[in-house]
Amino acid sequence: MKSRVFEWLGVLTAIIYSLLVAANVGAEFVGFFLLLTSSILIGIWAYLGKHRGILFLQFFYATAGLIGMVRWH
């Protein structure tokens, strides 16, 4: 049950991230912060559920979030 919280919070933050960046309203830094947050949450879910491919993917999403935050700061 606890892992589902990480899964769905990660999904929701990813949705908000993608909408903010696509809307091009000047909230890119917040969007990339949400991408980083999402990747951490989904990464925890993936680790707990032994979903190694998804966990591996989250490292790249986290990296993209950090790059985006640095570039938009």
Wavefront OBJ file of the C-alpha trace (Angstrom):
o trace
v 0.000 0.000 0.000
v 2.804 2.397 0.921
v 4.480 1.879 -2.452
v 1.281 2.939 -4.222
v 1.596 6.377 -2.605
v 5.041 6.805 -4.176
v 3.745 5.541 -7.515
v 0.750 7.880 -7.729
v 2.459 10.962 -6.291
v 5.187 10.407 -8.867
v 2.640 10.106 -11.642
v 0.787 13.260 -10.572
v 3.954 15.343 -10.313
v 5.047 14.113 -13.762
v 1.688 15.130 -15.239
v 1.896 18.595 -13.691
v 5.503 18.925 -14.884
v 4.616 18.092 -18.476
v 1.652 20.467 -18.515
v 3.689 23.346 -17.076
v 6.513 22.943 -19.560
v 4.132 22.450 -22.514
v 2.098 25.518 -21.523
v 5.226 27.681 -21.795
v 4.049 30.034 -19.052
v 7.458 30.744 -17.553
v 7.278 28.036 -14.896
v 10.009 25.858 -16.355
v 12.131 25.816 -13.192
v 9.149 24.621 -11.140
v 8.358 22.094 -13.858
v 11.858 20.635 -13.823
v 11.783 20.530 -10.034
v 8.569 18.503 -10.331
v 10.291 16.197 -12.837
v 13.088 15.617 -10.333
v 10.553 15.018 -7.559
v 8.583 12.642 -9.762
v 11.678 10.651 -10.666
v 12.586 10.267 -6.994
v 9.073 9.148 -6.050
v 8.724 6.714 -8.935
v 12.285 5.564 -8.294
v 11.365 4.661 -4.707
v 8.284 2.820 -5.978
v 10.377 0.983 -8.575
v 13.011 0.031 -5.997
v 10.406 -1.289 -3.562
v 8.707 -3.285 -6.313
v 11.970 -4.454 -7.881
v 11.104 -2.827 -11.211
v 14.704 -2.447 -12.296
v 14.045 -1.045 -15.763
v 11.805 1.707 -14.421
v 14.314 2.448 -11.645
v 17.089 2.772 -14.234
v 14.929 5.119 -16.309
v 14.325 7.361 -13.276
v 18.048 8.117 -13.031
v 17.839 9.679 -16.488
v 14.672 11.617 -15.659
v 16.322 12.889 -12.471
v 19.338 13.966 -14.507
v 17.073 15.769 -16.994
v 15.320 17.499 -14.088
v 18.613 18.686 -12.612
v 19.890 19.887 -15.992
v 16.640 21.739 -16.608
v 16.791 23.410 -13.195
v 20.382 24.532 -13.753
v 19.673 25.822 -17.269
v 16.499 27.712 -16.290
v 17.844 29.186 -13.061
l 1 2 3 4 5 6 7 8 9 10 11 12 13 14 15 16 17 18 19 20 21 22 23 24 25 26 27 28 29 30 31 32 33 34 35 36 37 38 39 40 41 42 43 44 45 46 47 48 49 50 51 52 53 54 55 56 57 58 59 60 61 62 63 64 65 66 67 68 69 70 71 72 73
